[in-house]
Amino acid sequence: MQKRWKRWIPTIIFACLLGCAGFLPAATSAQEKVIPLTVEITGVERLNAVAAQPPFQKTDTLVFRVNFKVANPNQHLAKIEELNFEVKVEDGTTDKTIVLTGAMPSYVIPASGEMTWSATEPYIYGGVLGSYMLRGIGGEEGVKGVAQKVEKLWQDLGTDQRKFFIEGNYTFTLPDLPQTGIVRQSFQSEFTMPQL
């Protein structure tokens, strides 16, 4: 009797191991690759008209909106923790001129899903003038040179003549796969207003 029992011990142990394996998390989920979200700039829009010609007033305002499409290619929902961006235009310096900045609040995107988001901010003539003076963008002509540069920028922006350079970064997590941690990514894009 005891000999028969000993003969079944390996089979019983093997059966127990197989039964317990069903309660363990699948090894593949821990090894899944995290695919970065894709951030696409679908457009930059000027929402108001500008005075036809100078002199411009310090309180004159242009309003721009930048439109984003964010897609989640992962098979799990993704939570964007933060998305920050800057929209710039050429000004003759390597830094360029910032016309719009913003940050998107936290947002959840379903698995293989996407979302759209827009940010709007006023751009004030007097603020540009002050920033150009502080940065010395007028060269040897001083205040007069600054005024001419800002005037040209304002006219170009009001007639959609400048190319926009958009750059930013974002962090996201996959809440269903906490072991993947926080993923940080950056993005860059350029946009030119279509000419009608």
Secondary structure, 3 states (H helix, E strand, C coil): CHHHHHHHHHHHHHHHHHHHHCCCCCHHHHHCCCCCCEEEEEEEEECCCCCCCCCCCCCCEEEEEEEEEEECCCCCCEEEEEEEEEEEECCCCCCCEEEEEEEECCEEECCCCEEEEEEEEEEEHHHHHHHHHHHCCCHHHHHHHHHHHHHHHHHHHHCCCCEEEEEEEEEEECCCCHHHCCEEEEEEEEEECCCC
